[in-house]
Amino acid sequence: MAHKWNRIREKIASNDAGARSIYEKFGREIYAVAKRGEPDPEPHRSLKAVLDRAKTYNVPQAMIDRALEKAQGGSEEIYEEIRFEGFGGDGTKVIVEALTRNVNRTASEVRDAFEMSGISLGESGSVDYMFDAMGVIGQTGLSFEEAYELLSDSPVRDYYFIEEDDTVIILCPLEEFHVMQEVLQNAGAAEFTMVEQTMEAQHCITLPAYAKAQFESMINALENLEEVQQVYHNVDLDEEDQEEVIEPSYIMSDEEQAVFSTIISAIEQVKRYSYEGSMTLTGPDTDLIMFMEGDIHLKPEFALHSKSSFQSGDKEVEQEIREVQGKAYSRDHITGEWIVSEGLGESAAQESLTKYFSRENVEAIQDIQLETSGSEIRIEIEYDVQKYDRIVQKHRTAPKTVAAKQHFKINSTTMLPTSALLEMESDDGDGIISLNTEITYTYNGTSREIVPPIG
């Protein structure tokens, strides 16, 4: 995965304007940190960290001196540190750190940039718990073996290595960062090529090509904002093995984008929900009806309890599955005994809300109809068949999709789906198979507790 610090260095190397923008951000940060305390960096650890980092980016000494002199000279400029946290319906998470003299202006600029990629602005703490505060040091003075042996005998207890060309990069929790820096300096690695304090995502995700391009444009827009100092996220932006960028079939209006963004934000906050519904599958030699119901807990820990019954001709099969505490329990429909296996996590939730409003599905939209009636918003979506089929085949082997529509009813107060209807036709080579799935939802507090059925 391409790390944050590499993106900044590439930006500096690419053009003079990019370098100037980065240097100006350093000047602002040096001034703000020095203004809060003693400008002499030696007893002021925070300032020393900023200056060490600036040195690895080759920030001109004249610019550093001006920022320090400005802080010592009694300037009245006051910068406020502020953090913005955002999330998207496809699992994207973003943290933006800014130094600003006008919080409202900066918040508006960040919100506008977020909207480029369907990111919703969250409350403080809604995202950062999924990131770890880390210290990063890159150096060439010690080999991997020497650095490993040195840290093994040091007070630093938690660290890992990345090797890039001739540079050994070491990451550790932020609280151990200064100790690690001193250990390495005392061992002769005084000239660091990298000194960073960053937020590393605990889990990274990949996006389809078009969504990735859109997301990267948003990150660039955020990084180009004058008062934004740092941008962290959980998306892998490596260029290797990327699919061809495919433009969407349908460009949403501002109203449609606002509705979808609000729905995605509401879904992100759901802690638990219940569902019930039915599915019919008809075609050559196919006649199946399934009834289903279930409870799904998403936060703080994933769990599910689902029941279903299948009817095909004279045959009827009942199935019950529970997943809780990392274990999956399925009841044998013949013996009634419970079979235990490893849990599949959220991927096992077949009726997941987020799949209907994922960025993958949005890219395949061919037409949308929105209608508001009282406290209900009705949404009808028709999909580009080729693009929708590509999504289906990506997740499972299935007959070729030849038609796909979805209908939703949304509560206009909570902006959560109350029902979803999928109408799809596919061709298995022997004829057309029709699939109709209809589900209704209720939310938070209505579902039963989920406990292991045995043990």
C-alpha positions as CSV (number, residue, x, y, z in Angstrom):
1,M,0.0,0.0,0.0
2,A,1.2,3.5,-0.8
3,H,1.7,5.4,2.5
4,K,0.8,8.9,3.2
5,W,4.4,10.1,3.5
6,N,5.3,8.8,0.1
7,R,2.4,10.8,-1.5
8,I,3.7,14.0,0.0
9,R,7.2,13.4,-1.2
10,E,6.0,12.6,-4.7
11,K,4.0,15.9,-4.7
12,I,7.1,17.8,-3.7
13,A,9.2,16.1,-6.4
14,S,6.5,16.6,-9.1
15,N,6.5,20.4,-9.3
16,D,7.6,23.6,-7.6
17,A,4.0,24.6,-6.8
18,G,3.5,21.4,-4.9
19,A,6.7,21.9,-3.0
20,R,5.9,25.5,-2.1
21,S,2.4,24.4,-0.8
22,I,4.0,21.8,1.4
23,Y,6.6,24.2,2.7
24,E,4.0,26.8,3.6
25,K,2.1,24.2,5.6
26,F,5.3,23.4,7.5
27,G,5.8,27.1,8.1
28,R,2.3,27.4,9.6
29,E,2.7,24.3,11.8
30,I,6.1,25.5,13.1
31,Y,4.7,28.9,13.9
32,A,1.6,27.4,15.7
33,V,3.6,24.9,17.7
34,A,6.3,27.4,18.7
35,K,3.6,30.0,19.6
36,R,2.2,27.5,22.2
37,G,5.5,27.2,24.1
38,E,9.2,27.9,24.3
39,P,10.5,28.5,20.7
40,D,13.8,26.8,21.6
41,P,13.3,23.2,20.2
42,E,15.5,21.3,22.6
43,P,13.3,21.5,25.7
44,H,10.1,21.7,23.5
45,R,9.6,18.1,22.3
46,S,6.6,18.9,20.0
47,L,8.5,21.7,18.2
48,K,11.6,19.5,17.9
49,A,9.4,16.8,16.3
50,V,8.1,19.2,13.7
51,L,11.5,20.6,12.9
52,D,13.0,17.1,12.6
53,R,10.2,16.2,10.1
54,A,10.6,19.5,8.2
55,K,14.3,18.7,7.8
56,T,13.5,15.3,6.0
57,Y,11.4,17.2,3.5
58,N,14.2,19.7,2.8
59,V,12.1,22.7,4.0
60,P,14.3,25.8,3.4
61,Q,16.0,26.9,6.6
62,A,15.0,30.5,5.8
63,M,11.3,29.5,5.9
64,I,11.9,27.7,9.2
65,D,13.7,30.7,10.7
66,R,10.9,33.1,9.6
67,A,8.2,31.0,11.3
68,L,10.2,30.8,14.6
69,E,11.0,34.6,14.5
70,K,7.3,35.3,13.9
71,A,6.4,33.2,16.9
72,Q,9.0,35.0,19.1
73,G,8.0,38.4,17.7
74,G,4.6,38.6,19.3
75,S,2.4,38.0,16.3
76,E,-1.3,38.0,17.1
77,E,-2.2,35.2,14.6
78,I,-3.9,32.4,16.4
79,Y,-4.4,29.0,14.7
80,E,-6.9,26.5,16.1
81,E,-6.3,22.8,15.7
82,I,-9.3,20.9,14.4
83,R,-10.0,17.4,13.2
84,F,-12.7,16.3,10.7
85,E,-13.8,12.7,10.4
86,G,-15.7,11.4,7.4
87,F,-17.1,8.0,6.2
88,G,-18.7,6.6,3.1
89,G,-21.2,3.9,2.5
90,D,-18.6,1.7,0.8
91,G,-16.4,1.5,4.0
92,T,-14.2,4.5,3.2
93,K,-12.9,6.4,6.3
94,V,-11.1,9.8,6.2
95,I,-9.5,11.9,8.9
96,V,-8.5,15.5,8.1
97,E,-6.3,17.6,10.5
98,A,-6.2,21.4,10.0
99,L,-4.7,24.5,11.5
100,T,-7.2,27.3,10.9
101,R,-8.0,30.9,11.8
102,N,-11.6,30.4,10.6
103,V,-13.2,27.1,11.7
104,N,-16.5,27.7,9.8
105,R,-14.7,28.4,6.5
106,T,-12.4,25.4,6.8
107,A,-15.3,23.1,7.8
108,S,-17.2,24.3,4.7
109,E,-14.2,23.6,2.4
110,V,-13.7,20.1,3.9
111,R,-17.4,19.3,3.6
112,D,-17.4,20.4,-0.1
113,A,-14.4,18.1,-0.8
114,F,-16.0,15.2,1.0
115,E,-19.0,15.4,-1.2
116,M,-16.8,14.8,-4.3
117,S,-16.6,11.1,-3.2
118,G,-19.9,10.7,-1.3
119,I,-18.2,11.1,2.1
120,S,-20.4,12.2,5.0
121,L,-19.0,14.4,7.8
122,G,-19.2,12.4,11.1
123,E,-19.0,13.4,14.7
124,S,-15.8,13.5,16.7
125,G,-14.7,9.9,17.4
126,S,-16.8,8.3,14.8
127,V,-13.8,7.3,12.7
128,D,-10.5,7.7,14.5
129,Y,-11.0,4.6,16.7
130,M,-10.3,2.6,13.5
131,F,-6.9,4.2,13.1
132,D,-3.7,3.8,15.2
133,A,-1.5,6.8,16.0
134,M,2.0,5.7,14.9
135,G,5.5,7.1,14.8
136,V,7.5,6.4,11.6
137,I,11.3,6.7,11.2
138,G,13.2,6.0,8.0
139,Q,17.0,5.7,8.1
140,T,19.9,4.4,6.0
141,G,22.6,4.3,8.7
142,L,21.7,0.9,10.1
143,S,20.8,-2.3,8.2
144,F,17.6,-4.2,8.9
145,E,19.5,-6.7,11.0
146,E,21.3,-4.0,13.0
147,A,18.1,-2.0,13.6
148,Y,16.2,-5.2,14.6
149,E,18.9,-6.3,17.1
150,L,19.2,-2.8,18.5
151,L,15.4,-2.4,19.2
152,S,15.2,-5.9,20.5
153,D,17.4,-4.8,23.5
154,S,15.7,-1.4,23.9
155,P,12.7,-0.2,26.0
156,V,10.7,0.0,22.7
157,R,8.4,-3.0,22.9
158,D,6.1,-2.7,19.9
159,Y,7.4,-2.0,16.4
160,Y,7.6,-3.4,12.8
161,F,9.7,-2.8,9.7
162,I,9.2,-1.8,6.1
163,E,12.1,-1.9,3.7
164,E,12.0,0.5,0.7
165,D,15.1,0.4,-1.6
166,D,18.0,1.3,0.7
167,T,15.9,2.7,3.5
168,V,14.8,0.8,6.6
169,I,11.5,2.2,7.9
170,I,10.4,1.5,11.4
171,L,6.9,2.1,12.8
172,C,5.9,2.1,16.4
173,P,3.0,3.3,18.6
174,L,3.2,7.1,19.0
175,E,3.8,6.9,22.7
176,E,7.1,5.0,22.1
177,F,8.1,7.2,19.2
178,H,10.5,9.6,21.0
179,V,12.1,6.7,22.8
180,M,12.7,4.9,19.5
181,Q,14.1,8.0,18.0
182,E,16.6,8.4,20.8
183,V,17.7,4.8,20.7
184,L,18.4,5.0,17.0
185,Q,20.2,8.3,17.3
186,N,22.4,7.0,20.1
187,A,23.3,4.1,17.9
188,G,24.6,6.3,15.1
189,A,21.5,6.7,12.9
190,A,21.4,10.4,13.5
191,E,20.5,11.4,9.9
192,F,16.9,10.3,9.4
193,T,15.4,10.3,5.9
194,M,11.9,10.2,7.4
195,V,10.4,11.3,10.7
196,E,6.6,11.1,10.8
197,Q,3.7,11.1,13.2
198,T,0.8,9.6,11.4
199,M,-2.5,7.7,11.7
200,E,-2.4,4.2,10.2
201,A,-5.8,2.5,9.3
202,Q,-6.3,-0.8,11.1
203,H,-7.8,-2.2,8.0
204,C,-7.5,-1.0,4.4
205,I,-10.0,-1.5,1.6
206,T,-9.8,-1.4,-2.2
207,L,-12.3,0.4,-4.4
208,P,-13.5,-0.3,-8.0
209,A,-11.5,1.7,-10.5
210,Y,-13.9,4.6,-11.1
211,A,-14.6,5.0,-7.3
212,K,-10.9,4.9,-6.6
213,A,-10.2,7.7,-9.1
214,Q,-13.0,9.7,-7.6
215,F,-11.7,9.1,-4.1
216,E,-8.2,10.1,-5.0
217,S,-9.4,13.3,-6.6
218,M,-11.1,14.1,-3.3
219,I,-7.9,13.4,-1.3
220,N,-6.0,15.7,-3.7
221,A,-8.6,18.4,-3.2
222,L,-8.3,18.1,0.6
223,E,-4.5,18.1,0.5
224,N,-4.6,21.3,-1.6
225,L,-6.7,23.2,0.9
226,E,-4.5,25.9,2.4
227,E,-5.3,25.2,6.1
228,V,-5.4,21.4,5.9
229,Q,-2.2,19.9,7.3
230,Q,-2.8,16.1,7.2
231,V,-5.2,13.7,5.5
232,Y,-5.4,10.1,6.5
233,H,-7.7,7.4,5.0
234,N,-8.2,3.6,4.7
235,V,-8.2,3.2,0.9
236,D,-5.4,1.4,-1.0
237,L,-4.4,3.9,-3.7
238,D,-1.6,1.7,-5.2
239,E,-1.6,1.9,-9.0
240,E,-0.6,-1.7,-9.5
241,D,-3.2,-4.2,-10.9
242,Q,-5.8,-1.5,-11.3
243,E,-8.9,-2.1,-13.5
244,E,-9.7,0.1,-16.4
245,V,-11.5,3.3,-15.2
246,I,-15.2,3.0,-16.2
247,E,-17.3,6.1,-16.2
248,P,-20.8,5.8,-14.6
249,S,-23.8,5.3,-16.8
250,Y,-25.8,8.0,-15.0
251,I,-24.7,11.3,-13.4
252,M,-26.8,12.0,-10.3
253,S,-28.4,15.4,-9.8
254,D,-27.5,17.4,-6.7
255,E,-30.8,16.3,-5.1
256,E,-30.2,12.6,-5.8
257,Q,-26.6,12.9,-4.5
258,A,-27.9,14.5,-1.3
259,V,-30.5,11.8,-0.8
260,F,-28.0,8.9,-1.3
261,S,-25.4,10.6,0.8
262,T,-27.9,11.1,3.7
263,I,-29.1,7.4,3.4
264,I,-25.5,6.1,3.5
265,S,-24.8,8.3,6.6
266,A,-27.9,7.0,8.3
267,I,-27.0,3.3,7.5
268,E,-23.4,3.8,8.9
269,Q,-25.0,4.7,12.3
270,V,-27.2,1.6,12.5
271,K,-26.2,-0.7,15.3
272,R,-28.7,-3.5,14.8
273,Y,-31.7,-4.3,12.7
274,S,-34.2,-7.0,11.9
275,Y,-35.6,-8.1,8.5
276,E,-38.1,-10.4,7.0
277,G,-39.0,-11.1,3.5
278,S,-39.4,-13.6,0.6
279,M,-37.6,-14.6,-2.6
280,T,-39.0,-16.3,-5.7
281,L,-36.9,-17.9,-8.4
282,T,-38.7,-19.1,-11.5
283,G,-37.4,-20.4,-14.9
284,P,-36.8,-23.5,-16.9
285,D,-36.8,-26.4,-14.4
286,T,-36.7,-23.9,-11.6
287,D,-39.5,-23.1,-9.2
288,L,-38.4,-21.9,-5.7
289,I,-39.9,-19.9,-3.0
290,M,-38.0,-18.9,0.1
291,F,-39.2,-17.1,3.3
292,M,-36.6,-15.5,5.6
293,E,-36.3,-13.5,8.7
294,G,-33.4,-12.5,10.9
295,D,-31.7,-10.2,13.4
296,I,-28.3,-8.6,12.7
297,H,-26.1,-6.8,15.2
298,L,-23.4,-4.7,13.6
299,K,-22.0,-2.8,16.6
300,P,-20.1,-3.1,18.9
301,E,-19.7,-6.7,17.7
302,F,-21.1,-8.5,14.7
303,A,-23.7,-11.2,15.3
304,L,-26.6,-12.6,13.3
305,H,-29.6,-15.0,13.7
306,S,-31.4,-16.0,10.5
307,K,-34.2,-18.4,9.7
308,S,-35.4,-19.5,6.3
309,S,-37.6,-22.0,4.7
310,F,-37.3,-23.2,1.1
311,Q,-40.2,-24.6,-1.0
312,S,-39.6,-26.3,-4.3
313,G,-42.3,-28.5,-5.7
314,D,-43.2,-30.9,-2.9
315,K,-39.9,-30.4,-1.1
316,E,-39.6,-28.1,1.9
317,V,-36.4,-27.4,3.8
318,E,-35.9,-25.2,6.9
319,Q,-32.6,-23.6,7.9
320,E,-31.4,-21.7,10.9
321,I,-28.1,-20.0,11.4
322,R,-26.5,-18.1,14.2
323,E,-23.2,-16.4,14.2
324,V,-22.0,-15.0,17.5
325,Q,-18.6,-14.6,19.3
326,G,-16.7,-15.6,16.1
327,K,-18.5,-18.9,15.7
328,A,-21.1,-20.0,13.2
329,Y,-23.9,-22.4,14.3
330,S,-26.1,-24.0,11.7
331,R,-28.9,-26.5,12.4
332,D,-28.9,-29.7,10.4
333,H,-32.4,-29.7,8.7
334,I,-32.6,-33.5,9.0
335,T,-31.3,-34.3,12.5
336,G,-31.9,-30.9,14.1
337,E,-28.4,-31.0,15.6
338,W,-26.2,-27.9,15.7
339,I,-23.0,-27.9,13.6
340,V,-20.3,-25.5,14.7
341,S,-17.7,-23.8,12.4
342,E,-15.7,-20.6,12.2
343,G,-17.7,-17.5,11.7
344,L,-17.7,-15.6,8.4
345,G,-18.1,-12.1,9.9
346,E,-20.2,-9.4,8.2
347,S,-19.9,-11.1,4.8
348,A,-22.3,-13.7,6.1
349,A,-25.1,-11.1,6.4
350,Q,-26.8,-11.8,3.1
351,E,-29.4,-9.1,3.7
352,S,-26.8,-6.4,4.5
353,L,-28.2,-2.9,4.2
354,T,-25.0,-1.4,2.8
355,K,-24.9,-3.6,-0.3
356,Y,-27.9,-1.8,-1.7
357,F,-26.2,1.6,-1.5
358,S,-22.6,0.6,-2.1
359,R,-20.5,2.6,-4.5
360,E,-20.2,-0.4,-6.8
361,N,-24.0,-0.4,-7.3
362,V,-24.1,3.4,-7.8
363,E,-21.6,3.1,-10.6
364,A,-23.9,0.7,-12.5
365,I,-27.0,2.9,-12.2
366,Q,-28.6,3.8,-15.5
367,D,-31.7,5.7,-14.3
368,I,-33.2,6.9,-11.0
369,Q,-36.7,8.0,-10.1
370,L,-37.3,9.8,-6.8
371,E,-40.7,10.5,-5.4
372,T,-41.7,11.9,-2.0
373,S,-45.1,11.0,-0.5
374,G,-45.8,12.1,3.1
375,S,-43.1,10.7,5.4
376,E,-41.8,8.3,2.7
377,I,-39.3,8.6,-0.1
378,R,-39.7,6.1,-2.9
379,I,-36.6,5.3,-5.1
380,E,-36.7,3.3,-8.3
381,I,-33.4,2.3,-9.8
382,E,-32.7,0.8,-13.2
383,Y,-29.2,-0.6,-13.7
384,D,-26.9,-0.8,-16.7
385,V,-27.0,-4.5,-17.3
386,Q,-23.4,-5.0,-18.3
387,K,-22.0,-3.1,-15.4
388,Y,-24.4,-4.7,-12.9
389,D,-23.5,-8.2,-14.2
390,R,-19.8,-7.3,-13.7
391,I,-20.6,-6.6,-10.0
392,V,-22.5,-9.8,-9.6
393,Q,-19.8,-11.9,-11.2
394,K,-17.2,-10.3,-9.1
395,H,-18.8,-11.6,-5.9
396,R,-20.0,-15.0,-7.1
397,T,-20.4,-17.2,-10.2
398,A,-23.9,-16.6,-11.6
399,P,-25.9,-16.7,-14.8
400,K,-25.5,-13.6,-17.0
401,T,-27.7,-10.7,-15.9
402,V,-30.1,-9.4,-18.6
403,A,-32.2,-7.0,-16.5
404,A,-32.0,-5.5,-13.0
405,K,-34.2,-3.0,-11.1
406,Q,-34.5,-2.1,-7.4
407,H,-37.3,-0.3,-5.6
408,F,-36.8,1.2,-2.1
409,K,-39.0,2.9,0.5
410,I,-37.1,5.3,2.7
411,N,-38.4,6.9,6.0
412,S,-37.9,10.6,5.3
413,T,-37.3,11.3,9.0
414,T,-34.6,8.6,9.8
415,M,-33.5,8.3,6.1
416,L,-33.3,4.5,6.6
417,P,-34.8,2.0,4.1
418,T,-38.0,0.4,5.4
419,S,-38.3,-2.0,2.4
420,A,-36.3,-3.1,-0.6
421,L,-37.5,-4.9,-3.7
422,L,-35.0,-6.5,-6.3
423,E,-36.3,-7.6,-9.7
424,M,-33.6,-9.3,-11.8
425,E,-33.5,-11.6,-14.8
426,S,-30.6,-13.7,-15.9
427,D,-29.8,-16.2,-18.7
428,D,-28.2,-19.5,-17.8
429,G,-28.1,-20.6,-21.4
430,D,-31.2,-22.7,-21.2
431,G,-33.6,-19.8,-20.7
432,I,-34.5,-16.8,-18.6
433,I,-34.5,-17.1,-14.8
434,S,-36.5,-14.5,-12.9
435,L,-35.5,-13.5,-9.3
436,N,-37.7,-11.3,-7.1
437,T,-36.6,-10.5,-3.5
438,E,-38.7,-8.3,-1.2
439,I,-37.5,-7.4,2.3
440,T,-38.8,-5.1,5.1
441,Y,-36.6,-3.7,7.8
442,T,-36.9,-2.5,11.4
443,Y,-34.1,-0.9,13.4
444,N,-32.1,-0.5,16.7
445,G,-33.7,-2.0,19.7
446,T,-36.3,-4.2,18.0
447,S,-34.1,-7.2,17.5
448,R,-33.6,-10.1,19.9
449,E,-30.4,-10.8,21.7
450,I,-28.3,-13.4,19.9
451,V,-26.7,-16.2,22.0
452,P,-24.9,-19.4,21.1
453,P,-27.5,-22.3,20.8
454,I,-25.1,-24.8,22.5
455,G,-22.1,-24.7,24.8
